[in-house]
């Protein structure tokens, strides 16, 4: 969860945002509030938020002063500006400081939540790019679907969790709809609309990604991996895997064995 601080001299506005925003849905948690620029800057220094929701016109330091100071210190903090209509041009100047978004008062809950989802998505993507190897097409698709989970309906979110809990089974549409007590037609339309892929395709994607990981373990045989993921027909597992990746499951085992032999050869050569 991304920690958030709200800074605005209008206490009613701060309380309204704090109460109406579904922080968990947005992948956030509210850690502090402040009602003037000086207290706001102190809150940022003490609480180290990932996101700051900030007004422009405030006693002490104004919003732009705070943003400039934080950026000069090279802190990785994302700012969402909330501004009155009369300050619209003033707010636009903040874009030069790398502000993530600005919203015009009065702030609608949906607008705030959309802005937060946009920012948290960008933060996750940046962390992923900095800390991991480049993703292939399947990993990119799965990451995009999962990173949008905070904004999905409860039904779709629960379906994603259901797949993760039941990878060892032959998951089908009727099973998940029976678990969620919804019709197959309604569920299918909602899942496709919110995630961008059909439910059966998503299940296959998750299973194939897990198959690839399991196959890299030398102790796991190909037919055992198929059974681990609910495929009792090996020929069908082979077909789905090859269609997804363009190579056979056994090719991973061959490459793992070759990598191991190459490392052993290099180690012997250094002795």
MOLINVEN-V364142 format. One record per pair of residues at least 6 apart in sequence whose ideal C-beta (glycine too) atoms are under 7 Angstrom apart, sorted by the first residue. I is the first residue (numbers start at 1). J is the second residue. Records with the same first field share a line. If there is no record, write none. Layout:
# MOLINVEN-V364142
I = J + J
This chain:
# MOLINVEN-V364142
1 = 27 + 28 + 29
2 = 27 + 28 + 50 + 51 + 120 + 123
3 = 29 + 31 + 47 + 49 + 50
4 = 28 + 29 + 30 + 31 + 49 + 51 + 53
5 = 31 + 32 + 33 + 34 + 43 + 44 + 47 + 49 + 52
6 = 14 + 17 + 18 + 33 + 53
7 = 34 + 40 + 52 + 54 + 55
8 = 14 + 35 + 55 + 82
9 = 35 + 36 + 55 + 58 + 59
11 = 35
14 = 33 + 35
17 = 53 + 107 + 112
18 = 30 + 33
20 = 109
21 = 109 + 112 + 113
22 = 113
23 = 29 + 30
25 = 113 + 150 + 151
26 = 113 + 116 + 117 + 120 + 150
27 = 120 + 150
28 = 51 + 116 + 120
31 = 47 + 49
32 = 43 + 47
34 = 40 + 43
36 = 58 + 59 + 60
37 = 58 + 59 + 60 + 61 + 62 + 65 + 66
38 = 60 + 61
40 = 54 + 66
41 = 61 + 66 + 69
44 = 52 + 70 + 77
49 = 77
50 = 77 + 78 + 123
51 = 78 + 80 + 116 + 119
52 = 77 + 79
53 = 80 + 82
54 = 63 + 66 + 79 + 81
55 = 63 + 82 + 83
56 = 62 + 63 + 64 + 81 + 83 + 87 + 90 + 91
57 = 87
63 = 81
64 = 93 + 94
67 = 79 + 94 + 97 + 99
68 = 97
70 = 77
71 = 97 + 98
78 = 100 + 119 + 123
79 = 99 + 100
80 = 100 + 101 + 102 + 103 + 115 + 119
81 = 91 + 94 + 99 + 102
82 = 103 + 105 + 107
83 = 91 + 102 + 104 + 105
84 = 105
85 = 104
88 = 104
91 = 102
94 = 102
100 = 119
101 = 115 + 118 + 119
103 = 111 + 112 + 115
117 = 150 + 151
121 = 147
124 = 147
128 = 143
135 = 143
138 = 205 + 208 + 209 + 244
139 = 209
141 = 205
142 = 205 + 206 + 209
145 = 195 + 197 + 202
149 = 157 + 160
152 = 194
153 = 190 + 194
155 = 180 + 182 + 187 + 190
156 = 190 + 191 + 194 + 195
158 = 180
159 = 176 + 180 + 191 + 199
162 = 176 + 179
163 = 171 + 203 + 206
167 = 206 + 207 + 210 + 229 + 230
168 = 228 + 229 + 230
169 = 230
170 = 230
171 = 203 + 230
173 = 184 + 188 + 199 + 200
174 = 184
177 = 183 + 184 + 187
180 = 187
188 = 198 + 199
191 = 199
192 = 198
195 = 202
204 = 240
207 = 229
208 = 240 + 241 + 244
210 = 229
211 = 225 + 229 + 241 + 249
212 = 252
214 = 220 + 225 + 228
215 = 222 + 225 + 249 + 252 + 253
216 = 252 + 256
218 = 256
222 = 249 + 250 + 253
223 = 234
226 = 234 + 237
231 = 237
238 = 248 + 249
241 = 249
242 = 248
